[in-house]
């Protein structure tokens, strides 16, 4: 366990962040993990990024539109991204398929991990190999609430992987609160949220002539069912707003991925569609796309909404930081985030239309409020310091002791 004195007293910690940049070389996942790396560096810690290939084909190549074991595209992508972010020498990739280490930290990563104080396994998408098991504080960050807990209950292998960690944090900030039906998998989940490195996300001038946009997958994976409740994807949530272009005007654009998306039906309904590969080819192209938007209009995964999880989108954080209002489906986050200025939450189609009308009527006010909200509630310096402080103050759990 990291001592409270070490964190509160300002001692420099060695932290290994694990994520999904090489295997998922697209802007959204990259920013999601880069915020942790850069934010912890800004707090003065000794930070390293490590990614694992997994033992099955999981490397996505957006040029070939293929998933396999070849990481060449992702490795070149990661090198460009980390170099531009000023983190170029501090990352490594372990390829379990060949037994080789890649990246500038390469073979040094085993020794680095042996002397690390904290492991942050963001989204839990990396296995905890033997050379990581000596790290005294291993933290799993659940960014897919409800689905993570169902997997932990029903999939013994995923349960075992979770139990390789000592501490458990979730984006489902309503877990355990009245009205939240997130399944209880017996792990001591604590709330956390996406950190935003504000220096990396400058606010852009308002774009009153822009479109309402978002970036989304139609179906991320198959829906889940637990105790008679079905938890679906964004495809389910979109049905309630499918006719919005006819009700509010042809001003909605989707950067849309997913093999099952009903492209023709969306076009006929008046939605504008953009190529997701072009928009998300690197973190800064993605950021420029947000800057060119008027605001974000989005739905959430049906499972997040149906459970009242309190999940909030890391993508929406990017819009807010860019000074773009966000009109998005309420998953329960309105219980702990201020809504109505900059961030407008909705539960019904009529409420969504009213929120859009409010943005139209007071656009520049909502642009300013959006940036102020992310500064107050998502600043990486605050979010990550709070997470590390929680690790210092929470004892090792009985569940984790069973690992």
Residue pairs with C-beta under 8 A, 6 or more apart in sequence:
1 136
1 137
1 166
1 391
1 392
1 395
1 396
2 13
2 117
2 118
2 136
2 137
2 388
2 391
2 392
3 392
4 389
4 392
4 393
5 11
6 13
6 117
6 392
7 13
7 385
7 388
7 389
7 391
7 392
8 389
8 392
10 44
12 44
12 45
12 46
13 45
13 46
13 117
13 118
13 388
14 45
14 46
14 48
14 112
14 115
14 116
14 117
14 118
15 40
15 45
15 46
15 47
15 48
15 116
15 117
15 118
15 119
15 120
16 48
16 49
16 50
16 112
16 113
16 116
16 118
16 119
16 120
16 132
16 135
17 33
17 36
17 37
17 40
17 47
17 48
17 49
17 50
17 120
17 122
18 49
18 50
18 51
18 52
18 119
18 120
18 121
18 122
18 125
18 126
19 29
19 32
19 33
19 36
19 49
19 51
19 122
19 123
19 125
19 126
20 29
20 33
20 51
20 122
20 123
20 125
20 126
21 29
21 30
21 33
21 34
21 49
21 51
21 74
21 77
21 78
21 81
22 51
22 53
22 59
22 71
22 74
22 75
22 77
22 78
22 93
23 51
23 53
23 54
23 58
23 59
23 60
23 71
23 74
24 30
24 60
24 74
25 60
25 61
25 62
25 73
25 74
25 77
25 78
26 60
26 62
26 276
26 277
26 280
26 281
27 279
27 280
27 281
27 282
27 283
27 285
27 286
27 287
28 215
28 280
28 286
28 314
28 315
30 81
30 282
30 283
31 283
31 286
31 287
31 314
31 318
32 122
32 123
32 143
32 194
32 314
33 49
33 122
34 81
34 85
34 197
34 200
34 283
35 194
35 195
35 196
35 197
35 200
35 314
35 380
36 120
36 122
36 195
36 380
36 384
37 47
37 49
37 85
37 87
38 85
38 87
38 197
38 200
38 380
39 195
39 197
39 380
39 381
39 383
39 384
40 47
40 384
41 47
41 87
42 197
42 199
42 380
42 381
43 381
43 384
43 385
43 388
47 87
47 90
48 90
48 91
48 92
48 105
48 109
48 112
48 116
49 82
49 87
49 90
49 91
49 92
50 91
50 92
50 93
50 94
50 105
50 109
50 113
50 126
51 78
51 91
51 92
51 93
51 94
51 126
52 93
52 94
52 96
52 126
52 127
52 129
53 59
53 69
53 71
53 93
53 94
53 95
53 96
53 97
54 96
54 126
54 127
55 96
55 97
55 127
57 67
57 68
57 69
58 67
59 67
59 68
59 69
59 70
59 71
59 73
59 74
60 66
60 67
60 74
61 67
61 68
61 70
61 73
61 74
62 73
62 277
62 281
63 73
64 73
69 97
71 93
71 95
71 102
74 93
75 93
75 102
75 103
77 282
78 91
78 93
78 103
79 88
79 103
80 282
81 282
81 283
82 88
82 90
82 91
84 284
85 200
88 104
89 104
89 105
90 104
90 105
91 103
91 104
91 105
92 101
92 102
92 103
92 104
92 105
92 106
92 108
92 109
93 101
93 102
93 103
94 100
94 101
94 102
94 109
94 129
95 101
95 102
101 107
101 109
105 112
109 131
110 131
113 119
113 131
113 132
113 134
113 135
114 131
114 134
116 135
117 135
117 136
117 137
118 135
118 136
118 137
118 138
118 139
118 388
118 391
119 128
119 132
119 135
119 137
119 138
119 139
119 165
120 139
120 141
121 128
121 138
121 139
121 140
121 141
121 165
122 141
122 143
123 141
123 142
123 143
123 144
124 140
124 141
124 142
124 148
124 161
124 162
124 165
127 161
127 164
128 138
128 161
128 164
128 165
132 138
133 164
137 166
137 167
137 391
138 164
138 165
138 166
138 167
139 165
139 166
139 167
139 168
139 169
139 387
139 391
140 162
140 165
140 167
140 168
140 169
141 169
141 170
141 171
141 192
142 148
142 149
142 168
142 169
142 170
142 171
142 172
142 189
143 171
143 194
143 314
144 171
145 170
145 171
145 172
145 175
145 182
145 304
145 307
145 309
145 310
145 311
146 172
146 182
146 183
146 224
146 231
146 303
146 304
146 307
146 309
147 221
147 224
147 231
147 303
148 170
149 182
149 183
149 184
149 185
149 187
149 189
150 183
150 185
150 224
150 226
150 231
151 158
151 159
152 158
152 159
152 162
152 185
152 187
153 159
153 183
153 185
153 226
154 226
159 185
160 403
162 168
162 187
163 399
163 400
163 402
163 403
164 403
165 400
165 403
166 396
166 397
166 400
167 190
167 390
167 391
167 394
167 397
167 400
168 187
168 188
168 189
168 190
168 397
169 189
169 190
169 191
169 192
169 387
169 390
170 189
170 190
170 191
170 192
171 192
171 193
171 194
171 309
171 310
171 311
171 312
172 180
172 182
172 189
172 191
172 304
172 307
172 309
172 310
172 311
173 191
173 192
173 193
173 309
173 310
173 311
173 312
173 332
173 333
173 336
174 180
174 182
174 308
174 309
174 310
174 332
174 333
174 335
175 182
175 189
175 191
175 309
175 310
176 182
176 184
176 189
177 310
177 335
179 308
179 332
180 307
180 308
180 309
180 310
180 332
181 229
181 306
181 307
181 308
182 307
182 308
182 309
183 226
183 227
186 399
187 397
187 399
188 394
188 397
188 399
190 390
190 394
191 310
192 383
192 386
192 387
193 312
193 377
193 378
193 383
194 312
194 313
194 314
194 317
194 378
194 383
195 378
195 379
195 380
195 383
195 384
196 317
196 318
196 321
196 374
196 378
196 379
196 380
196 383
197 380
198 321
198 374
198 375
198 379
198 380
201 287
201 318
201 321
201 322
201 374
202 322
203 321
203 322
203 323
203 367
203 371
204 290
204 291
204 322
204 323
204 324
205 323
206 323
206 363
206 364
206 367
207 291
207 292
207 293
207 294
208 294
208 363
208 364
209 294
210 292
210 293
210 294
210 295
211 251
211 252
211 253
211 272
211 293
211 294
212 251
212 252
212 253
212 293
212 294
212 295
212 296
212 297
212 327
212 356
213 252
213 253
213 254
213 255
213 274
213 289
213 290
213 293
213 294
213 295
213 296
213 297
214 254
214 255
214 296
214 297
214 298
214 315
215 254
215 255
215 276
215 279
215 280
215 286
215 289
215 315
216 234
216 254
216 255
216 256
216 257
216 298
216 299
217 233
217 234
217 256
217 257
217 258
218 233
218 234
218 235
218 238
218 256
218 257
218 258
218 260
218 261
218 262
219 233
219 234
219 235
219 258
219 259
219 260
219 261
220 233
220 234
220 258
220 301
221 233
223 230
223 231
223 232
223 233
223 236
223 302
223 303
224 230
224 231
224 303
225 231
229 306
229 307
230 306
231 301
231 302
231 303
231 306
231 307
232 301
232 302
232 303
232 306
233 301
233 302
233 303
234 299
234 300
234 301
234 302
235 260
235 261
235 302
236 302
237 299
237 300
237 301
237 302
237 305
237 329
238 299
240 299
240 348
240 349
241 299
241 349
241 352
242 266
242 269
243 269
244 252
244 297
244 349
244 352
244 353
245 251
245 252
245 269
245 270
245 271
246 269
246 270
247 353
248 353
248 356
250 270
250 272
251 294
252 270
252 271
252 272
252 297
253 271
253 272
253 273
253 274
253 293
254 266
254 271
254 272
254 273
254 274
255 273
255 274
255 275
255 276
255 279
255 280
255 289
256 263
256 266
256 273
256 274
256 276
257 276
263 273
266 273
267 273
278 285
279 285
279 286
279 289
280 286
286 318
287 318
287 322
290 296
290 318
290 319
290 322
290 324
291 322
291 324
293 319
293 324
294 324
294 359
294 363
295 319
295 324
295 325
295 326
295 327
295 359
295 366
296 315
296 316
296 319
296 324
296 325
296 326
296 327
296 328
297 327
297 328
297 352
297 356
298 313
298 315
298 316
298 326
298 327
298 328
298 329
299 328
299 329
300 311
300 313
300 328
300 329
300 331
301 311
303 309
304 311
304 331
305 329
305 330
305 331
307 331
308 331
308 332
309 331
309 332
310 331
310 332
310 333
310 335
310 336
311 331
311 332
311 333
312 331
312 333
312 337
313 328
316 326
316 328
316 343
317 374
317 378
319 325
319 326
319 370
320 326
320 342
320 343
320 370
320 371
320 373
320 374
320 378
321 370
321 371
321 374
321 378
322 370
322 371
323 367
323 368
323 370
323 371
324 367
324 370
325 342
325 343
325 344
325 359
325 363
325 366
325 367
325 369
325 370
326 342
326 343
326 344
326 370
327 344
327 346
327 352
327 355
327 356
327 359
328 343
328 344
328 345
328 346
329 345
329 346
329 347
329 352
330 339
330 345
330 346
330 347
333 339
333 345
334 345
337 343
337 373
337 377
338 373
338 377
339 345
341 365
341 366
341 369
341 373
342 366
342 367
342 368
342 369
342 370
342 371
342 372
342 373
343 369
343 370
343 373
344 355
344 358
344 359
344 366
345 355
346 352
346 354
346 355
358 366
359 366
